[in-house]
Amino acid sequence: AADMDQQMPEEVKARRSAELIVLGHEMSEDFREYYQGKETEALLEEPVSIGDRRYMVGYTSEYVKMALETEENLTNTLRRGRVAGKMQDGLYLMVEF
């Protein structure tokens, strides 16, 4: 069993946890930036209005959130397309072929 006197101080745990959260966000953003222009497939889940346009929003198998502009209700359908760009934080535009 570990000796109780050797436990890490709470402030060190808190700082390391905060650093890991920041690193996770940075890595997540890099991972998503990698997708720009790539072909992908998303499971569309729900219709969403952004501005005056209608989209179906869903996720790739890597949990990258995608929006496909369409008036059609494509709930629970898989769609293939190209990642055309970032729409807002954490949401990318997918354009079908």
N, C-alpha and C positions, 0 to 999 in steps of 0.2 A: 504494500500500500504506500502511496505517496505521503511524504512527510508534510503535515499541515503548515509547518513554518516556511515551506518553500513555495507556497501559492503565490500567484501573480497578483500584485495590487490592483484594486478595482479600477483606478484611473488608467493604468496601463491597458487593461482589458478593454475599457471604453474607447481609448484612443485607437487601439489596433482594430477594433470593430468598425469604428468610423472610417479608418483608412481603407479597410476591405470593402466597405459599402461604396466609397468613392471610386476605388479601382474597378469594382463590378460595373458601375455606371459607365465609366470610360471604356471598358472592354466591350460592353453591350453596344455603345454608340459606334465603336470601330467595327464591330461585327455587322451592324446594320448598314454602315457606310459601304462596306464590302459588297453589299447587294446591288448598289446603283448599277443599272444597265444589264443586270443578270436576268436570266430566265428563271422563273420560279412557279410554284403552284400554291394556291391558297384555298382553304376551306372557308367559303363565305358564310357569315353567320347572321348579319342583320343589316337592314337598310338604314342609312344615315344621310341627313341633309347637311351639307357644308356650304355656307353661302346660299346661292340659289341653285346649286347642283345636287343631284341625287347619286349616292354611291352605295355599293354593297361593301361592307367591311368584314374582314376575317383575318385569319392567321396562316402563315406558312407552317411547315412541320417544325421549324426552329423558333416558332412563336414571334415572328416578325409580323407586325400588324400592317395589313394591306387594304387599300381602298380601290375598288374598281368602279369607274363612273358608268352607271346604267340606270334606266328607269325600271328595268325588270326586277322582280323579286326572285333572287337567286339563292335564297336561304338554304343552307345545307348542301350546296353544290361545290365541287372542286373546279377551279378555273386556272388555266395556265396563262402566263403572260410575262412581260418584261417589266422590271422595276424601273419606272420612268423618273422617279425623284421623290424627294421628301416633301410632304405636304405640311406637316407640323410635327412637333416633337413626338417621336414614337409612331408616326403614321406615314406610310409610303404609298405612292400612287402606282398601281399596277395597270398596264395597258395590255389588253389581249392581242394576240397575233391575228 
